[in-house]
Amino acid sequence: MNFIKDILSQFFEFIHSSLMGIGISDSGWAYVLAIAVLTIIIKIIFLPLNIKQMRSQAAMQEIQPKIQKLQTKYKNDPQKAQTEMMKLYKEYNVSPFSGCLPLLIQMPVLFALFYVFNELTGIQGVSFLWIPDLFYKDPLFILPVLSGLTTYLSSYMAQKTPNSNAKDGEKPAGMNMGGMNIGMSIFMGIMSVNFKSALVIYWILNNILQIVQTYFIVILPAKKKALEAK
């Protein structure tokens, strides 16, 4: 973790210095843009893994109504239900664990990025827009609100994949996750109140990129597939 953190810290400082070198003289804008650039680069590097993860999750959501029917049909025979579900996974070429591996690979980098932005010392005394000091929390609490909202939107979109196989009246998979999404969003908003502004800005930017990524990789293709099915 320390090795990855050191590499990312040096890379971040290189990006920041490069931005200052091309004429961005305002320290606040230079640091925020450096955070944005590094976040985008990391997203691009992990894009193939993210595509695999999101498509796997979308496929699992698509067959969720069939899984629920099997669980209901064989509620008194868990072993038979498990056997039938394995057949279903094989038929649709999906795995309940295929979305986990890409996330596990990314976790060390995501944690390292958290520490990179949380331990930035050069931002002390640097202001940005309404924020008097990026090293400290947002005194107006605008960033925590944005953190909670973008966290919710990111989770909400991931659960709103249109299901072309669902019949009329069937609830789409992920509807029961609404309460968890709201709880997680409130939790992140509260946590962001005491986080450094630079760290919260990174989280917000990361959420925005995730929302855009989910829309183009999962939501848009699923909508087209649903229209073709109709």
N, C-alpha and C positions, 0 to 999 in steps of 0.2 A: 504494500500500500504506500509506504514512504517513497519507494523508488518511483512509482507511477506519479505520486503527488509532486515529487521534485521535477520530473520531466515536464509535467503539465504547468508547473509554476514558471519554469524557465521559458517554455513556449509562450505562456501568457505574457511574460515580460517582453519577449521578442515582438509579439504582436503589438503590444502597447507602445514600445519604442518605435516600431515601424509606422504606426499611425501618427505619432508625434513628429516623425521625420518627414512625413508627406504633407505636413502643414496644419494638422489638427492641434492647435495650440491650447485650447481649453482642456484642462486636466480632467474635468468631470466627463465631458463628451469622449475624450480619449479612452478613459477607463471603461465607460459603459459600452462604447463601440468595441473595445477589446474583449469585453465579456461576451458580447453578441457574436463576434467573429469566432472566438474559441468554441462557443456553444454550437454554432452552425457547423464548424469543421468536425467536431465530435459527432454531431448528428449525421453528417455525410459519411464519415468513416463507418459508422454502425448502421447505415441505411439498409444494406442487404440483410443483416440480422433482424432489424426492426420489421422489414417487409415480411420475412419468414414468420416472425412472432405474431404480427397482427393478422396475417392471412390464416395462420393456424387458429388463432382465437376466433376469427370470423367463421371459419369452418365449423368449429365446435359449437358456436352459437346457432349456426344454421341447422344443425342436427339435434339441437337441444329439445325441441318438441317430441322427436322420436325417442330420445332417451327418457324423457318424462313418461311417455306412454309405456315403455318397457318397465320402468320402475313401478308404475301403477299396476300393470298386468301381472308382474311377478313379485309383488310386495311381500308375499309370504314365502318366497323362495329366492333369497338373496344370491345364492350361487348360480341359479338359472338366469337371473337378471344380469349378473356379471358376465356370464357366458354370451348372452345375447347382445350385450353392449359391446363386447369385444368383436363380435361378428359385424356389428354396425360400424365400428371404427375402421375395420378392415375394408368393408364395402365402400365407404366414403374416403378411404385413404387418409384418415386423420388419427391423431394421437392426443390424449389429454395432457401429455407431458411435453409435446413438441414445442409449445410456446415458452416453456420454462428455461430451456438451455440457452437461447439467445439472451434472455434476461440475466441469467447467471454469469454469462461471459462479460456482460456490460457492467455488472454491479461494482467491481473494483474501481473502474474508471469513474463511475457516477459518484461513489463515495469519495474518491480522490478529488474530484472537482469540487465537492462540497467543502473539503478542507482547504483547497486552494483559495477559493473565494472568501472563506471565513477567516483565513489567516493573512489576507492581504494587509500589508502595513503602509504601502505607498499611498493608499487612499485616504489616510488620516488627514483631516482638514480640507479634503477636496469636496466641493459642492457640485450638485447637479440638479438643474431645474429648481423644484421647491425643496429639495433635500439639502440642508446646510452642511452635512458631513456624511459621506458614503460609508465611513468607518462605524457609524452609529445607526441606531434604529430611526425609522421615519417618524418625525414628531407629529405629522399630520395623519398617520395611519392609513395613507392612501395605498402604499405598497402591500401591507397585510391584506387589505380588502381585495386588491388585484390578485394577490397570491391565492386567496380562497376561491375567487371566481374562476380563475384560469385552471385551478386544480379540478374544480367541479366540471367545467366544460370539457376538459381533457378526458376525464373519467366517463362523463355522460356520453360523449361521442363514441367512445370505445364500446359502450353498451347499446348504442342505438343502430347497430348494423341492420339494415332491412333484411328480412328473411323471406327469400323467394319461395321457400318450401312450406312456409306457415300457412295454414288455412285461415279463412275469415273467422274472427273471434278468438283465435289463439293469441296468447300473449307472447310477444317476442322475447327471446332469451335476454336475460340481463335486467328485466324489469324489477326483480326483487333486489337488485343491487342499488336501487335509488337511495335508500336510507344509508347504506354504507358510504356511498359517494358523497352525500351531504355531510356525514360525520367526518369523513376524511378531509373535506374541504374546510370545514369549521376548525378542525384540528390544525391544519396547515396555516390557516389565517391567524389563529391564536399564537402558534409557534413563531410566525413571522413578525409578530409585534416586537419581540426582543432580539431578533436576528439583525445582523448588520445589513444596512440597506443594499450594499453591493451583492451580498448573498441572495437576498430576496429578489433583486433584479434578475440575477441568473435564473432563479427558479421560475419566475414569470416568463422570461424569454424561452426557457426550455419547454414550458407548458404550451406557449403559443406555437412553437415549432411542432410540438407533438400533435396539436389540434390540426394544423395544416397537413401534416404527414398522414394522420388518420383519415382525413377527408379524401385526399387524393388516392391513397393506397387501398382503403377499405370501403368508405362510405360511397364514393362515386361509382366504383365498379359494381358494388352491391345494388345500387339503385338501377344501373343499366341492366343488370342481370334480372332484377325483379320486373322491370318493364318488359324485357324479352319474354319472361315466363308468362306474363299476362297476355 
